[in-house]
Amino acid sequence: MKKIFAIVLALVAFAAFAVTGMAEGVMTYADYAAAEMDTEVVIETYVQAHQSWWDNKVTVYTQDQDGAYFLYELACSEEDAAKLVPGTKIKVTGYKGQWAGEVEVMDGTFEFVEGGDTFIAEALDVTELLGTEELINHQNKFVSFKGLTLEGVEYKNGEPGDDIYLTVSYNGQSYSFCVEVYLTGPDTDVYKAVAELQAGDVVNVEGFLYWYEGVNTHVTSIAKAE
């Protein structure tokens, strides 16, 4: 009887591992969200995009089926940065931090999960959450906004070539979005599209729900609403 019971326990443990797909010591998104600031975190997540590699560091936007993570200046070789294509599964060890309202993983290292599955997030429409306390619960996810009014465009340093700051409005409230040049540079479609827009245009936007003293989406596409 004891032997049968041991076998049953082993099967249950194996089944639990198969369902979660989580390696030992790896946090779920709920674990990560509940972790205190400045504590070490270990996560497995999927690359959605990354900023330009520089000085053996790269900043990465990642997401899984439950939530999203902003990996700030992850230690990374230039060779490995080229392998961080959308959908790639990685295991990250770092420290949970916060800056100007943005929750991120700092001082991180990573390894590729060999044989791991892939995941690319679809944009979550959060238009109706603008101006609500619920919006921040989707921080760092790939999201969309529909029917925003473009109020103004400002180039950092006054001319194209650096970040672009967009002011958009919805239901009478204004919000600041950003075309982050290290993510979507001057040669990208979104950077070029902004130059064709004018104040008063109604636009649809996609991007990563970054935070800087409030919502500050890093825009990856923008187009006039039909």
Backbone hydrogen bonds, N-H to C=O, Kabsch-Sander energy under -0.5 kcal/mol:
donor,donor_aa,acceptor,acceptor_aa,energy
5,F,1,M,-2.5
6,A,2,K,-2.3
7,I,3,K,-2.1
8,V,4,I,-2.4
9,L,5,F,-2.3
10,A,6,A,-2.2
11,L,7,I,-2.3
12,V,8,V,-2.4
13,A,9,L,-2.5
14,F,10,A,-2.4
15,A,11,L,-2.5
16,A,12,V,-2.5
17,F,13,A,-2.1
18,A,14,F,-2.5
19,V,15,A,-2.4
20,T,16,A,-2.2
21,G,17,F,-2.9
26,V,23,A,-2.0
27,M,42,V,-3.2
32,Y,28,T,-2.3
33,A,29,Y,-2.9
34,A,30,A,-1.7
35,A,31,D,-1.0
35,A,32,Y,-0.7
38,D,96,K,-3.5
39,T,36,E,-1.2
41,V,94,G,-2.9
43,I,92,V,-2.4
44,E,27,M,-0.5
45,T,90,I,-2.3
46,Y,63,Q,-1.2
47,V,88,T,-2.8
48,Q,49,A,-0.5
48,Q,61,Y,-3.0
49,A,61,Y,-1.6
51,Q,59,T,-3.0
52,S,182,Y,-1.4
54,W,57,K,-2.5
57,K,54,W,-1.2
58,V,74,L,-1.9
60,V,58,V,-0.5
60,V,71,L,-2.3
61,Y,49,A,-2.8
62,T,60,V,-0.6
62,T,69,Y,-2.6
63,Q,46,Y,-2.3
64,D,67,G,-3.0
69,Y,62,T,-2.4
71,L,60,V,-2.9
71,L,69,Y,-0.6
72,Y,70,F,-0.9
72,Y,105,V,-2.1
73,E,71,L,-0.5
74,L,58,V,-2.7
74,L,71,L,-0.5
75,A,108,G,-2.6
76,C,56,N,-2.1
81,A,77,S,-2.2
82,A,78,E,-1.4
83,K,80,D,-1.2
84,L,81,A,-1.3
85,V,83,K,-2.2
87,G,47,V,-3.5
88,T,85,V,-2.1
90,I,45,T,-2.8
91,K,111,E,-2.9
92,V,43,I,-3.0
92,V,90,I,-0.5
93,T,109,T,-2.4
94,G,41,V,-2.3
95,Y,106,M,-2.4
96,K,39,T,-2.3
97,G,104,E,-3.0
99,W,102,E,-2.2
102,E,99,W,-2.3
103,V,101,G,-0.6
104,E,97,G,-2.4
105,V,70,F,-2.7
106,M,95,Y,-3.3
106,M,104,E,-0.6
109,T,93,T,-2.4
111,E,91,K,-1.9
113,V,89,K,-2.2
114,E,112,F,-1.0
116,G,113,V,-2.0
119,F,87,G,-0.7
124,L,142,F,-2.1
125,D,123,A,-0.6
126,V,124,L,-0.7
126,V,144,S,-2.3
129,L,126,V,-1.7
130,L,126,V,-0.5
130,L,127,T,-1.6
132,T,129,L,-2.3
135,L,129,L,-0.5
135,L,132,T,-0.7
137,N,134,E,-1.7
138,H,135,L,-2.2
139,Q,136,I,-1.8
140,N,209,L,-2.8
141,K,138,H,-2.1
143,V,141,K,-0.6
143,V,207,G,-3.2
144,S,124,L,-2.3
145,F,205,V,-2.8
148,L,203,V,-2.4
149,T,169,S,-2.5
150,L,148,L,-0.6
150,L,201,D,-3.2
151,E,149,T,-0.6
151,E,167,T,-3.2
152,G,167,T,-1.5
154,E,165,Y,-2.5
156,K,163,D,-2.9
158,G,155,Y,-2.6
159,E,156,K,-0.9
161,G,162,D,-0.6
162,D,159,E,-0.6
164,I,179,V,-1.8
165,Y,154,E,-3.5
166,L,164,I,-0.6
166,L,177,F,-2.3
167,T,152,G,-2.5
168,V,166,L,-0.6
168,V,175,Y,-2.6
169,S,149,T,-2.1
170,Y,173,Q,-2.3
173,Q,170,Y,-1.7
175,Y,168,V,-3.2
176,S,215,V,-0.6
177,F,166,L,-2.9
177,F,175,Y,-0.6
178,C,217,T,-2.9
179,V,164,I,-2.8
180,E,178,C,-0.9
181,V,179,V,-0.6
183,L,180,E,-1.8
184,T,180,E,-3.2
188,T,185,G,-2.3
192,K,188,T,-2.0
193,A,189,D,-2.6
194,V,190,V,-1.6
195,A,191,Y,-0.8
195,A,192,K,-0.6
196,E,192,K,-0.6
196,E,193,A,-1.3
197,L,194,V,-1.3
200,G,150,L,-3.6
201,D,198,Q,-2.3
203,V,148,L,-3.3
203,V,201,D,-0.5
204,N,223,A,-2.9
205,V,145,F,-2.8
206,E,221,S,-2.4
207,G,143,V,-2.1
208,F,218,H,-2.2
209,L,141,K,-2.5
210,Y,208,F,-2.6
212,Y,214,G,-3.4
213,E,100,A,-3.4
216,N,210,Y,-2.5
218,H,208,F,-2.6
219,V,178,C,-2.6
219,V,217,T,-0.9
220,T,206,E,-2.8
221,S,206,E,-1.7
223,A,204,N,-1.9
225,A,202,V,-3.1
